[in-house]
């Protein structure tokens, strides 16, 4: 199999979009991919009632899932298939129902067997709501058809 050309972001962007279209959990949440660049991915989610906790704000598990998805997609953007090894998050500000969570994932280390990524979560007013960092284990490389 031929490896993806890392300079050909269209092929990788198509792959990531299809990957998340086929991901049942991502599809269930209603996550939108905003942008894909090599090592950087932005996703968003409009917070609906089903994403909230008893207080009417985005559930922490939803915010964590968005971060995991954005960092995982950032790993895919550098041609690496990964699974999450370790993850931490600091939720700094709540996100209300009907607000939009905008999550920016970025690679900070891309090794042969692990990748370390970070992400930031903003609301539609561009207020920082959370920061996360994850370590991902590389299980393979993207290959074109």
C-alpha positions in Angstrom: 0.0 0.0 0.0 1.2 3.5 -0.9 1.5 5.9 2.0 -0.5 9.2 2.0 1.6 12.1 0.8 1.6 14.3 3.9 1.6 17.5 1.7 -1.7 16.3 0.1 -4.1 17.5 2.8 -7.1 17.0 0.5 -6.7 13.2 0.6 -6.2 13.3 4.4 -9.1 15.7 4.9 -11.3 13.4 2.9 -10.1 10.5 4.9 -10.8 12.2 8.3 -14.2 13.4 7.1 -15.2 9.9 6.0 -13.7 8.4 9.2 -15.8 10.6 11.4 -18.9 10.2 9.2 -18.6 6.4 9.8 -17.9 6.8 13.6 -21.3 6.1 15.3 -20.5 8.0 18.5 -19.3 11.1 16.7 -22.3 11.0 14.4 -24.6 10.5 17.5 -23.2 13.6 19.2 -23.5 15.7 16.0 -19.9 16.9 15.8 -18.9 19.0 12.8 -15.4 19.2 11.4 -14.6 22.9 11.0 -11.0 22.7 9.6 -8.2 20.3 9.0 -4.5 21.3 8.6 -1.5 19.1 9.1 -1.2 18.7 12.9 -4.2 20.9 13.6 -8.0 20.1 13.6 -10.9 22.2 14.7 -14.3 20.6 15.5 -17.5 22.1 16.8 -20.8 21.1 18.5 -23.9 23.1 19.2 -24.9 22.1 22.7 -28.4 20.6 22.7 -30.5 19.4 25.6 -29.1 15.8 25.1 -25.6 17.1 25.7 -26.3 18.7 29.0 -26.3 17.7 32.6 -28.9 18.4 35.3 -27.7 22.1 35.5 -28.4 22.8 31.8 -24.8 23.1 30.8 -22.6 20.9 28.6 -21.9 17.6 30.4 -18.2 17.1 31.2 -18.2 13.8 29.3 -19.3 15.6 26.2 -16.5 18.2 26.5 -14.0 15.3 27.1 -15.3 13.4 24.1 -15.0 16.5 21.9 -11.4 16.9 23.0 -10.6 13.3 22.4 -12.0 13.5 18.9 -10.2 16.7 18.0 -6.8 15.4 19.3 -7.4 12.0 17.6 -8.3 13.8 14.3 -5.1 15.9 14.6 -3.2 12.6 14.9 -4.9 11.4 11.7 -3.9 14.6 10.0 -0.3 13.6 10.3 -1.1 10.2 8.9 -1.2 8.2 12.1 -4.0 5.9 13.3 -4.1 6.0 17.1 -5.9 5.0 20.3 -5.9 7.1 23.5 -3.4 6.0 26.1 -3.8 8.9 28.6 -6.0 12.0 28.8 -6.4 14.9 31.2 -8.7 17.9 31.1 -9.3 21.1 33.0 -12.8 22.5 32.5 -12.5 26.2 33.2 -15.9 27.6 32.2 -19.3 26.0 31.5 -20.9 26.0 28.1 -24.6 26.7 28.1 -27.3 24.9 26.0 -27.5 26.4 22.5 -24.0 27.7 22.8 -21.3 26.3 20.5 -18.3 24.4 21.7 -15.3 25.0 19.4 -12.5 22.6 19.9 -9.0 23.1 18.5 -6.7 20.0 18.6 -3.0 20.3 17.9 0.0 17.9 17.8 2.8 18.8 20.2 4.9 15.6 19.6 4.7 13.1 16.8 6.8 10.0 17.6 7.1 6.6 16.0 4.9 4.9 18.6 3.2 7.7 20.5 1.7 11.1 19.7 1.1 13.9 22.3 -1.7 16.4 21.5 -3.3 19.3 23.2 -6.6 21.0 22.7 -8.5 24.1 23.7 -12.3 24.5 24.0 -13.9 27.8 23.4 -17.5 29.0 23.4 -19.0 31.1 20.6 -17.8 34.3 22.4 -14.3 32.9 22.1 -13.9 32.4 25.9 -11.6 29.6 26.9 -13.7 26.9 28.5 -11.3 23.9 28.8 -7.8 22.7 28.0 -6.8 19.1 27.6 -3.8 17.0 26.8 -3.6 13.4 25.6 -1.1 10.7 24.8 -2.0 8.4 21.9 -0.5 5.1 20.9 0.1 4.7 17.1 -1.6 1.5 15.9 -0.9 2.1 12.2 -0.4 4.6 9.4 -2.9 5.9 6.9 -2.5 4.4 3.5 -4.2 5.5 0.3 -6.1 3.1 -1.9 
